[in-house]
Amino acid sequence: MKDFWKKQIKEKGKLVFLAPMDWYWDSAYRQSVKNIAPNTILVSEFYSADWLVHSKFLADSVLPHASIEDPLIIQIFWKDPEMFAKAAKIISNPKYNIAWIDINMWCPAKKVVRSWHWSSLLINEDTAFEIVRKMNEATHLPISVKTRLSFDWWQDLINFAKWLEKAWCSLLTVHWRTAKQAYTWIADLEPIYELQKHLNIPVVCNWDILNYDDWMSKVNNLAWFMIWRWSFWNPWCFLPWDQHPTLLEILNQMEFHALKLVESKWEHKWNLEIRKHLVQYLKNFPWVKKYRKRLVTTESFESTKKTIEDIKLEFKDDLNKRPSLGEIEKKEEI
């Protein structure tokens, strides 16, 4: 398993990742992305190492996944190296079939950073290195880290990354801002280009990447990239060329996503979670407001499917047109 990335590169060439996003990138969403772009490498929502260790129910709820999601990377966070190692052993259980474990050292949420989790590890380097080392000893799975340029500009990213590499970090993903900047400011690519020159492990870049074409204009000496929120309404962004889906493809994808949620979650939770996705799929559809209320108040898979069928029926002449290219005009209602 330690040569995981070499095998992936040999099989798929350039790689693209779905970045972790809590409360959104569950199994159903990941399957939805894979249904559109099968070569995408998926990273899970991030889970607490402490919770995984102390809750078998949680482990058995979030680690099992559909085969379409393979190879799946699990991202975890905490602050205690021993707890990370215990969680790594659980994740490594063959019954879960996990390909890789990623460590969250990037999230800037103040409440958790104050307790020395997440991006605070950028200024608690000894603990960061010990986490990677302990996890590497505890599991046969490869270990990677997702981090930021620094915590507040005073940290040396290159030196930090070199020590992670010595501790057996096999891949590094860098969010192009400091923890203090959070999600503001324009991303600065130059430090990432410079970082890759000093490391033997791959560097993946994250944030401000809109799609594959956008990445190709920024690639420089980096080979891989990670997309986060831009995939929320457009899972087609992962394809290696600009694939503008037709209205029919979008509607079919909505039904696929809804079905996967039904299969993986109980009905009440399904009702709440599918609503935040449906309208997003129709972001460029000029008539989305007409169907918004039905989509955000859907009560069951049957009601969702009925809405989708009604759109197909009303816009049967537009099903092969591409909303993202403005091919469907909004005519005045009679």
C-alpha positions as CSV (number, residue, x, y, z in Angstrom):
1,M,0.0,0.0,0.0
2,K,2.9,2.4,0.5
3,D,3.3,2.7,-3.3
4,F,-0.4,3.7,-3.6
5,W,0.2,6.9,-5.5
6,K,2.6,5.4,-7.9
7,K,-0.1,2.9,-8.9
8,Q,-2.7,5.6,-9.2
9,I,-0.5,7.7,-11.4
10,K,0.3,4.7,-13.6
11,E,-3.4,3.9,-14.0
12,K,-4.9,7.3,-14.3
13,G,-2.2,9.9,-15.1
14,K,-2.9,13.3,-13.5
15,L,-5.1,13.0,-10.5
16,V,-7.9,15.2,-9.1
17,F,-9.3,15.0,-5.6
18,L,-12.6,15.8,-4.0
19,A,-11.6,17.9,-1.0
20,P,-13.1,17.0,2.4
21,M,-16.2,19.0,3.5
22,D,-18.0,18.2,6.7
23,W,-21.8,17.7,6.5
24,Y,-21.8,17.6,2.7
25,W,-19.4,15.0,1.3
26,D,-21.1,11.9,2.7
27,S,-21.2,8.5,0.9
28,A,-24.1,9.5,-1.4
29,Y,-22.4,12.7,-2.6
30,R,-19.1,10.8,-3.1
31,Q,-21.0,8.3,-5.2
32,S,-22.6,11.1,-7.2
33,V,-19.2,12.5,-8.0
34,K,-17.8,9.1,-9.0
35,N,-20.9,8.5,-11.2
36,I,-19.8,11.6,-13.3
37,A,-16.0,11.5,-13.0
38,P,-14.9,7.9,-12.1
39,N,-11.2,8.8,-11.9
40,T,-11.7,11.3,-9.1
41,I,-9.9,10.4,-5.8
42,L,-12.4,10.9,-2.9
43,V,-11.6,12.2,0.6
44,S,-14.2,11.7,3.3
45,E,-15.8,14.2,5.6
46,F,-13.4,14.7,8.5
47,Y,-13.9,12.7,11.6
48,S,-12.6,13.0,15.2
49,A,-9.9,10.3,16.0
50,D,-11.3,10.3,19.5
51,W,-14.8,9.6,18.4
52,L,-13.7,6.7,16.1
53,V,-11.8,5.2,19.0
54,H,-14.6,5.4,21.5
55,S,-17.6,4.8,19.3
56,K,-17.8,1.5,17.4
57,F,-21.2,2.7,16.1
58,L,-19.6,5.8,14.5
59,A,-16.8,3.7,12.9
60,D,-19.3,1.2,11.5
61,S,-21.4,4.1,10.2
62,V,-18.8,6.2,8.4
63,L,-16.1,3.8,7.3
64,P,-18.1,1.3,5.3
65,H,-18.7,2.6,1.8
66,A,-19.8,1.6,-1.7
67,S,-17.3,0.0,-4.0
68,I,-17.8,2.9,-6.5
69,E,-16.1,5.2,-4.0
70,D,-12.8,3.2,-4.0
71,P,-10.1,4.1,-3.4
72,L,-11.4,6.1,-0.5
73,I,-9.3,8.3,1.8
74,I,-10.5,9.0,5.4
75,Q,-9.5,12.3,7.0
76,I,-9.3,12.5,10.8
77,F,-8.4,15.2,13.3
78,W,-7.4,15.4,17.0
79,K,-4.4,16.6,19.0
80,D,-3.0,13.5,20.8
81,P,-0.6,11.3,18.8
82,E,-1.6,8.2,20.7
83,M,-5.3,8.8,19.9
84,F,-4.4,9.2,16.2
85,A,-2.5,5.9,16.3
86,K,-5.4,4.1,17.9
87,A,-7.8,5.6,15.2
88,A,-5.4,4.5,12.5
89,K,-5.6,0.9,13.7
90,I,-9.3,1.0,13.5
91,I,-9.4,2.5,10.1
92,S,-6.9,-0.1,8.9
93,N,-9.3,-3.0,9.6
94,P,-9.6,-4.8,6.2
95,K,-13.4,-5.0,6.5
96,Y,-13.5,-1.2,5.8
97,N,-11.3,-1.4,2.7
98,I,-9.8,2.2,3.2
99,A,-7.0,3.1,0.9
100,W,-5.3,6.0,2.8
101,I,-5.5,8.1,6.0
102,D,-5.3,11.9,5.8
103,I,-4.6,14.2,8.8
104,N,-6.5,17.5,9.1
105,M,-3.9,20.3,9.9
106,W,-5.7,22.9,7.8
107,C,-9.1,23.8,9.2
108,P,-9.0,27.3,10.8
109,A,-12.2,27.1,13.0
110,K,-11.3,29.2,16.0
111,K,-13.2,27.2,18.6
112,V,-11.3,24.0,17.8
113,V,-7.9,25.7,17.0
114,R,-7.9,27.2,20.5
115,S,-7.8,23.6,21.9
116,W,-4.8,22.8,19.7
117,H,-6.5,20.8,17.0
118,W,-6.5,21.3,13.2
119,S,-4.3,24.2,11.9
120,S,-2.9,25.0,15.3
121,L,-0.5,22.0,14.7
122,L,1.3,24.4,12.3
123,I,2.6,26.1,15.5
124,N,2.9,22.9,17.5
125,E,5.3,21.2,15.2
126,D,6.7,18.5,17.5
127,T,3.2,17.2,18.0
128,A,2.5,17.3,14.3
129,F,5.6,15.2,13.5
130,E,4.8,12.8,16.3
131,I,1.3,12.3,15.0
132,V,2.6,11.3,11.6
133,R,5.3,9.0,13.1
134,K,2.9,7.3,15.5
135,M,0.3,6.7,12.8
136,N,2.9,5.3,10.4
137,E,3.9,2.8,13.1
138,A,0.3,1.8,13.8
139,T,-0.9,1.1,10.3
140,H,0.1,-0.4,6.9
141,L,-1.9,2.3,5.2
142,P,-0.1,5.4,3.7
143,I,-0.4,8.7,5.7
144,S,-0.9,12.1,4.2
145,V,-1.4,15.6,5.6
146,K,-3.6,18.5,4.5
147,T,-2.3,21.9,5.8
148,R,-1.9,25.6,5.0
149,L,0.8,28.0,3.9
150,S,1.4,28.7,7.6
151,F,-0.6,29.7,10.7
152,D,0.1,33.5,10.6
153,W,2.9,33.9,8.1
154,W,5.6,33.4,10.7
155,Q,6.1,29.7,10.1
156,D,8.4,28.1,7.6
157,L,6.3,25.9,5.3
158,I,9.2,24.3,3.6
159,N,10.9,23.3,6.8
160,F,7.6,22.0,8.3
161,A,6.9,19.9,5.2
162,K,10.4,18.4,5.1
163,W,10.0,17.3,8.7
164,L,6.6,15.8,7.9
165,E,8.2,13.9,5.0
166,K,10.9,12.6,7.4
167,A,8.1,11.4,9.7
168,W,6.8,9.3,6.8
169,C,4.1,11.6,5.4
170,S,3.6,10.3,1.8
171,L,1.7,13.2,0.3
172,L,1.0,16.8,1.3
173,T,-2.0,18.9,0.3
174,V,-1.7,22.7,0.8
175,H,-4.6,25.1,1.1
176,W,-3.2,28.3,-0.4
177,R,-3.9,30.6,2.6
178,T,-2.7,31.0,6.2
179,A,-4.9,29.9,9.0
180,K,-5.4,33.5,10.0
181,Q,-6.7,34.3,6.5
182,A,-9.2,31.5,6.8
183,Y,-11.2,31.6,3.5
184,T,-10.5,35.2,2.6
185,W,-7.8,36.8,0.4
186,I,-6.7,35.7,-3.1
187,A,-4.8,32.5,-3.1
188,D,-1.0,32.7,-3.5
189,L,0.4,30.0,-5.7
190,E,4.1,30.8,-5.7
191,P,4.9,29.3,-2.3
192,I,3.3,26.0,-3.4
193,Y,5.4,25.9,-6.6
194,E,8.5,26.5,-4.5
195,L,7.5,23.9,-1.9
196,Q,7.4,21.1,-4.5
197,K,11.0,21.8,-5.5
198,H,12.1,20.9,-2.0
199,L,10.1,17.7,-1.5
200,N,10.3,14.2,-2.9
201,I,6.6,13.5,-2.0
202,P,3.8,14.8,-4.2
203,V,2.2,18.2,-3.4
204,V,-1.5,18.7,-4.0
205,C,-2.9,22.2,-4.2
206,N,-6.4,23.2,-2.9
207,W,-8.7,26.2,-3.1
208,D,-9.5,28.7,-5.9
209,I,-9.5,25.8,-8.4
210,L,-12.7,26.0,-10.4
211,N,-12.4,23.1,-12.7
212,Y,-9.9,21.0,-14.7
213,D,-9.3,23.7,-17.3
214,D,-8.6,26.3,-14.6
215,W,-6.1,23.9,-13.0
216,M,-4.3,23.3,-16.3
217,S,-3.7,27.1,-16.6
218,K,-2.1,27.0,-13.1
219,V,-0.3,23.7,-13.1
220,N,3.3,24.9,-13.3
221,N,5.4,22.2,-11.6
222,L,2.5,20.6,-9.7
223,A,0.7,17.5,-11.0
224,W,-2.4,17.2,-8.9
225,F,-5.2,19.4,-7.6
226,M,-8.2,19.3,-5.2
227,I,-11.6,20.9,-5.7
228,W,-13.9,21.8,-2.8
229,R,-17.0,23.9,-2.9
230,W,-17.0,24.4,-6.7
231,S,-18.1,20.8,-7.1
232,F,-21.2,21.5,-5.0
233,W,-23.4,22.4,-8.0
234,N,-21.1,20.9,-10.7
235,P,-19.6,17.5,-10.2
236,W,-18.7,17.7,-13.9
237,C,-15.9,20.0,-12.9
238,F,-13.6,17.0,-12.2
239,L,-13.5,15.9,-15.8
240,P,-10.3,16.5,-17.8
241,W,-12.1,18.6,-20.3
242,D,-14.9,21.1,-20.0
243,Q,-18.0,18.9,-20.1
244,H,-21.2,21.0,-20.0
245,P,-24.0,18.6,-19.0
246,T,-27.4,18.7,-20.8
247,L,-30.5,19.4,-18.8
248,L,-31.4,15.7,-19.1
249,E,-28.0,14.6,-17.7
250,I,-28.4,17.0,-14.8
251,L,-31.9,15.7,-13.9
252,N,-30.7,12.1,-14.1
253,Q,-27.8,12.9,-11.8
254,M,-30.2,14.5,-9.3
255,E,-32.3,11.3,-9.2
256,F,-29.1,9.2,-8.9
257,H,-27.9,11.3,-5.9
258,A,-31.3,11.2,-4.3
259,L,-31.5,7.4,-4.7
260,K,-28.1,6.9,-3.1
261,L,-29.1,9.0,-0.1
262,V,-32.3,6.9,0.3
263,E,-30.1,3.8,0.3
264,S,-27.6,5.1,2.9
265,K,-29.7,7.1,5.4
266,W,-33.0,6.9,7.2
267,E,-36.0,8.8,5.8
268,H,-36.1,11.9,8.0
269,K,-32.4,12.5,7.7
270,W,-32.6,11.9,3.9
271,N,-35.4,14.5,3.6
272,L,-33.2,17.2,5.3
273,E,-30.0,16.4,3.4
274,I,-31.2,16.0,-0.2
275,R,-32.9,19.5,-0.1
276,K,-29.6,21.4,0.1
277,H,-28.3,19.6,-3.0
278,L,-31.3,19.6,-5.5
279,V,-31.5,23.3,-6.2
280,Q,-27.7,23.5,-6.5
281,Y,-27.8,21.0,-9.4
282,L,-30.1,23.4,-11.3
283,K,-28.0,26.5,-10.6
284,N,-27.9,27.6,-14.3
285,F,-31.4,26.5,-15.1
286,P,-33.4,29.7,-15.8
287,W,-36.6,28.2,-14.5
288,V,-35.2,27.0,-11.2
289,K,-37.2,29.5,-9.1
290,K,-40.4,27.9,-10.4
291,Y,-39.4,24.6,-8.9
292,R,-37.4,25.9,-5.9
293,K,-40.2,25.4,-3.3
294,R,-40.9,21.9,-4.3
295,L,-37.2,21.0,-4.3
296,V,-36.4,22.4,-0.9
297,T,-39.5,21.0,0.8
298,T,-39.4,17.5,-0.7
299,E,-40.7,14.9,1.7
300,S,-39.7,11.7,0.0
301,F,-37.8,10.1,-2.8
302,E,-41.2,9.7,-4.7
303,S,-41.9,13.5,-4.4
304,T,-38.4,14.3,-5.6
305,K,-38.7,11.9,-8.5
306,K,-42.1,13.4,-9.4
307,T,-40.6,17.0,-9.5
308,I,-37.8,15.8,-11.7
309,E,-40.3,14.0,-14.0
310,D,-42.4,17.2,-14.2
311,I,-39.4,19.2,-15.3
312,K,-38.6,16.6,-18.0
313,L,-42.1,16.8,-19.2
314,E,-42.4,20.6,-19.3
315,F,-39.0,21.0,-20.9
316,K,-39.0,18.0,-23.2
317,D,-37.8,20.2,-26.1
318,D,-34.8,21.5,-24.0
319,L,-33.5,18.2,-22.5
320,N,-30.5,18.1,-24.8
321,K,-29.6,21.7,-24.2
322,R,-26.9,22.9,-21.8
323,P,-28.1,25.3,-19.1
324,S,-24.5,26.3,-18.2
325,L,-24.1,27.7,-21.7
326,G,-27.3,29.6,-21.6
327,E,-28.9,27.4,-24.3
328,I,-32.3,27.3,-22.4
329,E,-34.0,30.7,-22.6
330,K,-36.5,31.8,-20.0
331,K,-39.6,32.8,-22.1
332,E,-42.4,34.9,-20.7
333,E,-45.2,32.8,-19.1
334,I,-48.5,32.8,-20.9
